[in-house]
Amino acid sequence: MSEEKNTTQWPPELDALIAAPQHHRLLFENETVRVLDTRIPPGEQTNVHTHQNPASLYILSWSDFIRCDADGNVSVDSRTMTKVPVPGTALWSGPLAPHSLKNTGENELHVISVEIKQPITI
């Protein structure tokens, strides 16, 4: 597993649960992991927020989206992706800098994220 570590500490008020609580819900947290349930209905846009830790993402339902940085510049447009995830797909993501995400598709975007807060040494 990759040992990605966020070396940039973004302000705590930009954490997804604080800055965008209408779209992120805490399912579980301990000293090692934090599990988030993210739901973005069609046409909705999140507030600018961060994800401070790398995470494994599990796609429950997919929809096209546009992710913008804190200045409003488009960083990802899912319509240009060569391989589109389908429900049941698992992905890996490093920490995400301040961004917003707009669901531009027709379905709810529903993702479970398991954020790795600190690696376990075995």
MORARA-V494061 format. One record per pair of residues at least 12 apart in sequence whose C-alpha atoms are under 10 Angstrom apart, sorted by the first residue. I is the first residue (numbers start at 0). J is the second residue. D is the distance in Angstrom with one decimal. If there is no record, write none. Layout:
i->I j->J d->D
i->I j->J d->D
This chain:
i->0 j->118 d->9.7
i->1 j->53 d->9.3
i->1 j->91 d->9.6
i->1 j->93 d->9.4
i->1 j->118 d->10.0
i->2 j->53 d->8.9
i->2 j->93 d->9.7
i->2 j->115 d->9.7
i->2 j->117 d->9.4
i->2 j->118 d->7.8
i->3 j->52 d->8.3
i->3 j->53 d->6.6
i->3 j->54 d->9.7
i->3 j->92 d->9.5
i->3 j->93 d->6.6
i->3 j->94 d->8.1
i->3 j->115 d->9.4
i->3 j->118 d->9.8
i->4 j->51 d->8.9
i->4 j->52 d->7.0
i->4 j->53 d->7.2
i->4 j->93 d->8.0
i->4 j->94 d->7.7
i->4 j->115 d->9.4
i->4 j->116 d->9.0
i->4 j->117 d->8.8
i->4 j->118 d->9.7
i->5 j->50 d->9.6
i->5 j->51 d->6.4
i->5 j->52 d->6.3
i->5 j->53 d->7.8
i->5 j->93 d->8.0
i->5 j->94 d->6.1
i->5 j->95 d->8.9
i->5 j->96 d->9.6
i->5 j->116 d->9.9
i->6 j->51 d->9.3
i->6 j->52 d->9.9
i->6 j->94 d->9.5
i->7 j->51 d->8.4
i->7 j->94 d->9.3
i->7 j->96 d->8.7
i->8 j->49 d->10.0
i->8 j->51 d->7.4
i->8 j->96 d->9.4
i->9 j->48 d->9.4
i->9 j->49 d->7.5
i->9 j->50 d->9.2
i->9 j->51 d->7.4
i->9 j->95 d->9.9
i->9 j->96 d->7.7
i->9 j->97 d->7.9
i->10 j->48 d->9.6
i->10 j->49 d->8.9
i->10 j->51 d->9.8
i->10 j->97 d->9.6
i->11 j->48 d->9.6
i->11 j->49 d->8.9
i->11 j->51 d->9.2
i->12 j->48 d->8.3
i->12 j->49 d->9.2
i->13 j->46 d->9.1
i->13 j->47 d->7.1
i->13 j->48 d->4.6
i->13 j->49 d->5.6
i->13 j->50 d->8.5
i->13 j->51 d->9.4
i->13 j->96 d->9.5
i->13 j->97 d->7.2
i->13 j->98 d->9.4
i->14 j->47 d->9.1
i->14 j->48 d->5.6
i->14 j->49 d->5.1
i->14 j->50 d->6.3
i->14 j->51 d->7.3
i->14 j->97 d->8.9
i->15 j->35 d->9.2
i->15 j->37 d->9.5
i->15 j->45 d->9.2
i->15 j->46 d->8.7
i->15 j->47 d->8.3
i->15 j->48 d->5.1
i->15 j->49 d->5.6
i->15 j->50 d->6.3
i->15 j->51 d->9.0
i->15 j->97 d->9.5
i->15 j->98 d->9.9
i->16 j->35 d->8.6
i->16 j->37 d->9.9
i->16 j->48 d->8.5
i->16 j->49 d->9.2
i->16 j->50 d->9.4
i->17 j->46 d->9.9
i->17 j->48 d->8.2
i->17 j->49 d->9.7
i->18 j->45 d->8.7
i->18 j->46 d->6.3
i->18 j->47 d->6.8
i->18 j->48 d->5.6
i->18 j->49 d->8.4
i->19 j->37 d->9.9
i->19 j->44 d->9.6
i->19 j->45 d->6.0
i->19 j->46 d->5.3
i->19 j->47 d->7.2
i->19 j->48 d->6.5
i->19 j->49 d->9.3
i->19 j->99 d->9.1
i->20 j->37 d->9.4
i->20 j->45 d->8.9
i->20 j->46 d->8.9
i->20 j->48 d->9.8
i->21 j->37 d->9.1
i->21 j->38 d->8.5
i->21 j->39 d->8.7
i->21 j->45 d->8.0
i->21 j->46 d->9.1
i->22 j->35 d->9.8
i->22 j->36 d->8.1
i->22 j->37 d->5.6
i->22 j->38 d->5.3
i->22 j->39 d->5.8
i->22 j->40 d->8.7
i->22 j->43 d->9.3
i->22 j->44 d->8.9
i->22 j->45 d->6.8
i->22 j->46 d->9.0
i->22 j->109 d->9.5
i->23 j->35 d->6.4
i->23 j->36 d->5.7
i->23 j->37 d->4.6
i->23 j->38 d->6.7
i->23 j->39 d->8.7
i->23 j->45 d->9.3
i->23 j->110 d->9.6
i->23 j->111 d->9.6
i->23 j->112 d->10.0
i->24 j->36 d->5.1
i->24 j->37 d->6.5
i->24 j->38 d->8.5
i->24 j->111 d->9.7
i->25 j->37 d->9.0
i->25 j->111 d->10.0
i->25 j->112 d->9.8
i->26 j->111 d->9.1
i->26 j->112 d->9.7
i->26 j->113 d->9.7
i->27 j->113 d->9.1
i->28 j->113 d->9.5
i->28 j->114 d->9.2
i->28 j->116 d->9.5
i->29 j->116 d->8.8
i->30 j->115 d->9.4
i->30 j->116 d->6.9
i->30 j->117 d->7.4
i->30 j->118 d->9.9
i->31 j->114 d->8.5
i->31 j->115 d->6.2
i->31 j->116 d->5.1
i->31 j->117 d->5.1
i->31 j->118 d->6.8
i->31 j->119 d->7.2
i->32 j->52 d->9.3
i->32 j->54 d->9.0
i->32 j->112 d->9.8
i->32 j->113 d->6.5
i->32 j->114 d->5.4
i->32 j->115 d->4.8
i->32 j->116 d->5.2
i->32 j->117 d->7.2
i->32 j->118 d->8.9
i->32 j->119 d->9.9
i->33 j->52 d->9.2
i->33 j->54 d->9.0
i->33 j->112 d->7.9
i->33 j->113 d->5.8
i->33 j->114 d->5.0
i->33 j->115 d->6.8
i->33 j->116 d->7.0
i->34 j->54 d->9.1
i->34 j->55 d->9.6
i->34 j->56 d->9.7
i->34 j->111 d->7.0
i->34 j->112 d->5.5
i->34 j->113 d->4.5
i->34 j->114 d->6.1
i->34 j->115 d->9.0
i->35 j->54 d->9.9
i->35 j->56 d->9.5
i->35 j->110 d->8.1
i->35 j->111 d->5.7
i->35 j->112 d->5.1
i->35 j->113 d->6.6
i->35 j->114 d->7.9
i->36 j->56 d->10.0
i->36 j->57 d->9.8
i->36 j->59 d->10.0
i->36 j->109 d->7.4
i->36 j->110 d->6.1
i->36 j->111 d->4.8
i->36 j->112 d->6.6
i->36 j->113 d->9.2
i->37 j->58 d->9.9
i->37 j->59 d->9.9
i->37 j->107 d->9.9
i->37 j->108 d->7.7
i->37 j->109 d->5.6
i->37 j->110 d->5.2
i->37 j->111 d->6.2
i->37 j->112 d->7.7
i->38 j->59 d->9.6
i->38 j->60 d->9.1
i->38 j->102 d->9.9
i->38 j->107 d->6.7
i->38 j->108 d->5.6
i->38 j->109 d->4.5
i->38 j->110 d->6.7
i->38 j->111 d->8.9
i->39 j->61 d->9.9
i->39 j->62 d->9.1
i->39 j->64 d->9.6
i->39 j->100 d->8.6
i->39 j->101 d->7.9
i->39 j->102 d->6.4
i->39 j->106 d->8.9
i->39 j->107 d->5.7
i->39 j->108 d->5.1
i->39 j->109 d->6.6
i->39 j->110 d->9.0
i->40 j->62 d->9.0
i->40 j->101 d->9.1
i->40 j->102 d->6.7
i->40 j->103 d->9.2
i->40 j->104 d->8.9
i->40 j->105 d->8.4
i->40 j->106 d->6.8
i->40 j->107 d->4.4
i->40 j->108 d->6.3
i->40 j->109 d->8.4
i->41 j->62 d->7.8
i->41 j->63 d->9.0
i->41 j->64 d->9.1
i->41 j->101 d->8.2
i->41 j->102 d->5.2
i->41 j->103 d->6.2
i->41 j->104 d->5.8
i->41 j->105 d->5.5
i->41 j->106 d->5.7
i->41 j->107 d->5.6
i->41 j->108 d->7.6
i->42 j->64 d->9.3
i->42 j->101 d->6.8
i->42 j->102 d->5.3
i->42 j->103 d->5.7
i->42 j->104 d->7.3
i->42 j->105 d->8.0
i->42 j->106 d->9.3
i->42 j->107 d->9.2
i->43 j->64 d->9.9
i->43 j->100 d->8.4
i->43 j->101 d->5.8
i->43 j->102 d->5.7
i->43 j->103 d->8.0
i->43 j->104 d->9.9
i->43 j->107 d->9.4
i->44 j->64 d->9.2
i->44 j->65 d->9.1
i->44 j->66 d->9.3
i->44 j->99 d->6.8
i->44 j->100 d->5.5
i->44 j->101 d->4.0
i->44 j->102 d->6.3
i->44 j->103 d->8.9
i->45 j->66 d->9.6
i->45 j->98 d->8.6
i->45 j->99 d->5.3
i->45 j->100 d->5.4
i->45 j->101 d->6.5
i->45 j->102 d->8.9
i->46 j->69 d->9.6
i->46 j->97 d->9.6
i->46 j->98 d->7.9
i->46 j->99 d->5.6
i->46 j->100 d->7.8
i->46 j->101 d->9.4
i->47 j->66 d->10.0
i->47 j->67 d->8.7
i->47 j->68 d->8.0
i->47 j->69 d->6.3
i->47 j->70 d->9.5
i->47 j->71 d->9.4
i->47 j->96 d->9.5
i->47 j->97 d->5.9
i->47 j->98 d->4.9
i->47 j->99 d->4.5
i->47 j->100 d->8.0
i->48 j->68 d->9.5
i->48 j->69 d->8.4
i->48 j->95 d->8.7
i->48 j->96 d->7.8
i->48 j->97 d->5.0
i->48 j->98 d->5.5
i->48 j->99 d->6.4
i->48 j->100 d->9.3
i->49 j->69 d->9.8
i->49 j->94 d->7.8
i->49 j->95 d->5.6
i->49 j->96 d->5.3
i->49 j->97 d->4.7
i->49 j->98 d->6.5
i->49 j->99 d->8.7
i->50 j->92 d->9.6
i->50 j->93 d->8.6
i->50 j->94 d->5.5
i->50 j->95 d->5.0
i->50 j->96 d->6.9
i->50 j->97 d->7.9
i->50 j->98 d->9.2
i->50 j->112 d->10.0
i->50 j->114 d->8.3
i->51 j->93 d->8.6
i->51 j->94 d->5.0
i->51 j->95 d->6.4
i->51 j->96 d->7.5
i->51 j->97 d->9.4
i->51 j->114 d->8.5
i->51 j->115 d->9.5
i->51 j->116 d->8.6
i->52 j->92 d->8.8
i->52 j->93 d->6.7
i->52 j->94 d->4.7
i->52 j->95 d->7.7
i->52 j->113 d->9.4
i->52 j->114 d->5.7
i->52 j->115 d->6.0
i->52 j->116 d->6.0
i->52 j->117 d->8.7
i->53 j->91 d->7.6
i->53 j->92 d->5.6
i->53 j->93 d->4.1
i->53 j->94 d->4.7
i->53 j->95 d->8.0
i->53 j->112 d->9.4
i->53 j->113 d->8.4
i->53 j->114 d->5.7
i->53 j->115 d->5.8
i->53 j->116 d->7.8
i->53 j->117 d->9.7
i->54 j->90 d->8.4
i->54 j->91 d->6.0
i->54 j->92 d->5.3
i->54 j->93 d->6.4
i->54 j->94 d->7.5
i->54 j->95 d->9.7
i->54 j->111 d->9.7
i->54 j->112 d->6.0
i->54 j->113 d->5.2
i->54 j->114 d->4.1
i->54 j->115 d->5.7
i->54 j->116 d->8.9
i->55 j->89 d->6.8
i->55 j->90 d->5.7
i->55 j->91 d->4.7
i->55 j->92 d->6.4
i->55 j->93 d->8.9
i->55 j->111 d->8.3
i->55 j->112 d->5.7
i->55 j->113 d->5.2
i->55 j->114 d->6.6
i->55 j->115 d->8.1
i->56 j->88 d->8.2
i->56 j->89 d->5.5
i->56 j->90 d->5.0
i->56 j->91 d->6.1
i->56 j->92 d->7.3
i->56 j->110 d->6.5
i->56 j->111 d->5.7
i->56 j->112 d->4.5
i->56 j->113 d->6.5
i->56 j->114 d->8.5
i->57 j->84 d->9.8
i->57 j->85 d->9.8
i->57 j->86 d->8.0
i->57 j->87 d->6.6
i->57 j->88 d->5.9
i->57 j->89 d->4.5
i->57 j->90 d->6.5
i->57 j->91 d->9.0
i->57 j->109 d->8.7
i->57 j->110 d->5.6
i->57 j->111 d->5.1
i->57 j->112 d->6.4
i->57 j->113 d->8.4
i->58 j->84 d->7.4
i->58 j->85 d->6.9
i->58 j->86 d->5.0
i->58 j->87 d->5.6
i->58 j->88 d->5.4
i->58 j->89 d->6.4
i->58 j->90 d->8.1
i->58 j->108 d->8.2
i->58 j->109 d->6.4
i->58 j->110 d->4.7
i->58 j->111 d->6.7
i->58 j->112 d->8.9
i->59 j->84 d->10.0
i->59 j->85 d->8.1
i->59 j->86 d->4.8
i->59 j->87 d->6.1
i->59 j->88 d->8.0
i->59 j->89 d->9.5
i->59 j->107 d->9.4
i->59 j->108 d->7.8
i->59 j->109 d->5.3
i->59 j->110 d->5.6
i->59 j->111 d->7.4
i->60 j->84 d->9.2
i->60 j->85 d->7.2
i->60 j->86 d->5.1
i->60 j->87 d->8.2
i->60 j->88 d->9.6
i->60 j->106 d->7.4
i->60 j->107 d->6.4
i->60 j->108 d->5.5
i->60 j->109 d->5.0
i->60 j->110 d->7.0
i->61 j->83 d->8.7
i->61 j->84 d->7.1
i->61 j->85 d->6.3
i->61 j->86 d->6.4
i->61 j->87 d->9.8
i->61 j->88 d->9.8
i->61 j->102 d->9.6
i->61 j->104 d->8.6
i->61 j->105 d->9.3
i->61 j->106 d->6.7
i->61 j->107 d->6.7
i->61 j->108 d->4.9
i->61 j->109 d->6.6
i->61 j->110 d->8.2
i->62 j->77 d->8.5
i->62 j->78 d->9.5
i->62 j->83 d->9.5
i->62 j->84 d->9.4
i->62 j->85 d->9.3
i->62 j->101 d->10.0
i->62 j->102 d->6.6
i->62 j->103 d->7.2
i->62 j->104 d->5.0
i->62 j->105 d->6.5
i->62 j->106 d->5.2
i->62 j->107 d->6.2
i->62 j->108 d->5.2
i->62 j->109 d->8.5
i->63 j->76 d->7.7
i->63 j->77 d->5.5
i->63 j->78 d->6.2
i->63 j->79 d->9.7
i->63 j->80 d->9.8
i->63 j->83 d->9.2
i->63 j->101 d->8.6
i->63 j->102 d->6.0
i->63 j->103 d->5.3
i->63 j->104 d->4.5
i->63 j->105 d->7.8
i->63 j->106 d->8.2
i->63 j->107 d->9.3
i->63 j->108 d->8.0
i->64 j->76 d->6.1
i->64 j->77 d->5.5
i->64 j->78 d->7.6
i->64 j->100 d->6.6
i->64 j->101 d->5.4
i->64 j->102 d->4.4
i->64 j->103 d->4.9
i->64 j->104 d->6.6
i->64 j->108 d->8.4
i->65 j->77 d->6.4
i->65 j->78 d->8.5
i->65 j->99 d->8.3
i->65 j->100 d->5.7
i->65 j->101 d->5.3
i->65 j->102 d->6.7
i->65 j->103 d->6.9
i->65 j->104 d->9.7
i->66 j->98 d->6.6
i->66 j->99 d->5.7
i->66 j->100 d->4.4
i->66 j->101 d->6.5
i->66 j->102 d->8.9
i->67 j->97 d->8.7
i->67 j->98 d->5.4
i->67 j->99 d->5.4
i->67 j->100 d->6.4
i->67 j->101 d->8.4
i->68 j->95 d->9.7
i->68 j->96 d->7.6
i->68 j->97 d->6.1
i->68 j->98 d->4.3
i->68 j->99 d->6.5
i->68 j->100 d->9.0
i->69 j->96 d->8.3
i->69 j->97 d->5.4
i->69 j->98 d->5.1
i->69 j->99 d->7.1
i->70 j->97 d->9.1
i->70 j->98 d->8.4
i->70 j->99 d->9.7
i->71 j->98 d->8.1
i->71 j->99 d->8.1
i->72 j->98 d->9.3
i->72 j->99 d->10.0
i->73 j->98 d->9.5
i->73 j->99 d->9.5
i->73 j->100 d->9.6
i->74 j->98 d->8.8
i->74 j->99 d->9.9
i->74 j->100 d->9.9
i->75 j->100 d->9.1
i->76 j->100 d->9.8
i->76 j->101 d->9.7
i->76 j->103 d->9.4
i->77 j->102 d->9.8
i->77 j->103 d->9.2
i->77 j->104 d->9.7
i->78 j->103 d->9.5
i->78 j->104 d->9.5
i->86 j->108 d->10.0
i->86 j->109 d->9.1
i->86 j->110 d->9.2
i->87 j->110 d->9.9
i->88 j->110 d->9.9
i->89 j->110 d->9.6
i->89 j->111 d->9.5
i->89 j->112 d->9.6
i->90 j->112 d->9.4
i->91 j->112 d->9.4
i->91 j->113 d->9.7
i->91 j->114 d->9.9
i->92 j->112 d->9.4
i->92 j->114 d->9.2
i->93 j->114 d->9.4
i->93 j->115 d->9.8
i->94 j->114 d->9.1
i->94 j->115 d->9.8
